[in-house]
């Protein structure tokens, strides 16, 4: 396929601009200007590493959506830290409205282990070479009568935390004397906050009480959109700061959210992905309990691990204000993982709530991939004709003892097609976040003089992708796909006959029901299935 070069990538922040047509498309939801200029300020000199941010919606309570943000830092050498973390507060929450939760190293270990299993690639690895009253009164910090009382300092696991509901509280009520690490830096920090957080944000002041290694806290806030505080104070070299780039080492796990890469990525980072760079892309999981082969016929699917991850998150409030508050998470529908490693724009990651259509789109893609893997594991690999026809790489499971045959065939099929499955899920995720993003272009012959316009709905030939690699796979736009069985589109110029090969729909919308069966996306150049295939065999 003719991919869009990195140099032609354009910004998707605020507007999506197709590089070939310069047509401007709005993002699915607006990105607040303040969210694009915020930072997480560290008072202590050591920068955290391997930060873990987990965002999970809570069940509806009749108000604006509640989100639980779990924030975990690990500092090299286990040093104590003091930070100020901004979170949205556009709905006038008070100090006592923010529920805090403790996160133990054991919780973090369970979250990390569940995430590793939930987002295990389909391609097999290469062989190994609260409710109580406030305890402090108006004078507990020496404040004069009539002045607003200082913020409570709450003990939350390994942290002492104060919640400032707005910038005014941060300026006038924050008990900086209880946070020794803030000495000498308060004025400069507040000056920066006035520029970026005049309104619409609350602040978590968190001081660790012991060396920090895989310990954190969670805070509940209300907002219409997902928000993850990835930006931090610019302490890098002058040239880097001028480019607004900052080194990041953070793993994002967001339930029921479509994260927007444009909030932190540079234009080059928004370019079409490569197989080698899949780890840099957001990846999504949905319920895979209906999968027969893709997730293993006798093993738990990846969604089971996603559910385990949610169960590892805290549900009991902590601290003096919410120690008896019990939380309940919303039913999970999607889970996104995004690992930010390296230089990114020094901003925060924002997103939008995943809709039922988003869930359906991801589920449809998973269903198509599972049906394809089932077909290949059960009846063998694609057999075509021509000088460049592929060789069979696995025996049909029916020729082997049932259990052993299925298992062996599945392993062989995933070794061949697993990378394509992982790549396809990334492509669909990008279409959800950036509709019409020009990742791939149709290989169908275009009318003379017609421009190569990336399409929002594409069809990727899974068999050719496994045979020749993603960089040389066959893609058809929706209009051309309707003619996939014609001689012009069922045989390549080098003689390779595509009969019997299967296409996958890549789009940011649910698949029309007539296209879900594999037989509707299989090439039948002579009107009948090719080779060993029969009508029943591809009716999956």
C-alpha positions, 0 to 999 in steps of 0.5 A: 500500500501507498503509506503516508510518509512521516514528513506528511503527517499533520497535527490532529490537535483540535483539527484533523487535516488529511494531508492529501486533501487538506480537508479539516475534520473535527475531533470526536470531542473538543480538547480543552485549551487548559488541558493542553498547557498543564503540568504535574509539578515535582517539588523534589529533584528526583523524577519518577520512572515507570509511572502508572496511570489507571482511569476507571469510571464509577457507576452513575449516581445521577450527576456528571460522570465520576472517574477514579484516577489511580496514580502510581510513581516509582522513584529511582533509589526509592526517594520520598517525593512531593508533587502537585497533580492537577485534575479537572474540576469544572463542576464545583467539587469541594475539598470534602467531595474528593474521595481518596483511596490508598494503593498498596504495592500489592495492588500495583503488582496485581494491576501490572500483572493483569495488564501484561496478560490482557495486552499480551500480543496475539503474535507469539513471542520469539524464542527466548534467547470515606464519611467522618468529620474533619479533625482539625479546626479553624486554628489548627494551623495558626490561621487568624479568625475569619480566614478560611481554614487550612486544607486537611492533611489526610493520611492515605497509604504511603502518602500525606495528601491535601486536596485543593478544590481550586487555585484560590484554595491552593494559594490561601489554604494549602498547609505548606508547612506540613510539606517540608519539601516545598520550602523555597519553591511555593512562590514559583509553583503558584506563579506557574499554576496561575498561568495554566489553571486559572479555573476548572482544576483541582489539585492533589498535594501529595507527599510520600511518607516513605520511600516510593516504590510501586505505591500510589493513591487514587482520587475521584473527580467528576468530568465529562471526558477522560483526563490523565495528567502526563505533563510535568514541569519542564526541567529539560534543556532549553532547546527541548523546552522550546520545542515543548517536548518532555521525556515520558515514562508512563503506562496508561490504562483507561477503561471505557475511554478512547484516548486521543493521541493528538493530545501529546503526540508530535505530527511525526508520532501521528504518522502511519504506524509500522509493525515494529512500532506497535508498542508505541500505539494505543491498543484496545481490548473488549469482551472476547468471551465469544472468541473460539480460537483467537484467545484460546479454546481452553484458556481464559481470554484477555478480557478476563485479565482486564476484569482482574485488573479492575478488581485490583483497583481500590474501592474503599476510601481512605484518609480522614474525610472518606474512610467509610466511603465505598466505591463501585466501578462502572461495568467495563466495556473497553480497556486501552493501554498506551505506553509513553516512552521517550519524548512527547509534547509536554501535555496531558492525555485527554480522551472521550467516553467510549460509545456503544458504537466504539465497543461494537466496532472493536468487538466486530473486528475481534469477531472477524479476526477470530473467525479467520483464525478459526478457519485457518486453524481448522482447515489449513492455510490459504492455498492459491495458484500462481508463481508466487503462491504461498506454501501451507505452513500448518496442517488442518486440525482435522488431520490430527487428534482433536485436542492436540490438532487444534492446539498445534494448528492454532499455535502455527496460525498465530505464529503466521497471522498474530502480527497482522491481528495486533496491527489490525487492532491498532489501526481500528483504534486509531480510526476511533481516535482520529476518524479518517487518519490516513494510515493506508491507501487503496491498491485498487487501480484509480482512474487516470489523474485521480488523487490517492485519497486515504479512505475511512473504510478500508479492507485489508487482505489478511492472507497477503499480509501474512505472506508478504508483510504489512508493508506489502499487503493488499488494501481495498477501499469500500467501493473497490471491495464490492468488486473483489471477485472480478478478474481485475481485483482477484489476481495480482500482476505477478500472477498471484491468484487471491481466490480463497484469501480473506479480507478484514474491514478496517474502520472506526464504525461497526461492521454492517451485519452482512459483512461479518460472515467470513464468506462475505469477505472471501475472494471467489474469483470464479464464483465458487470457493477456491481450492479446499474451501467450500461454502460451508467451510467459510460460513464462519 
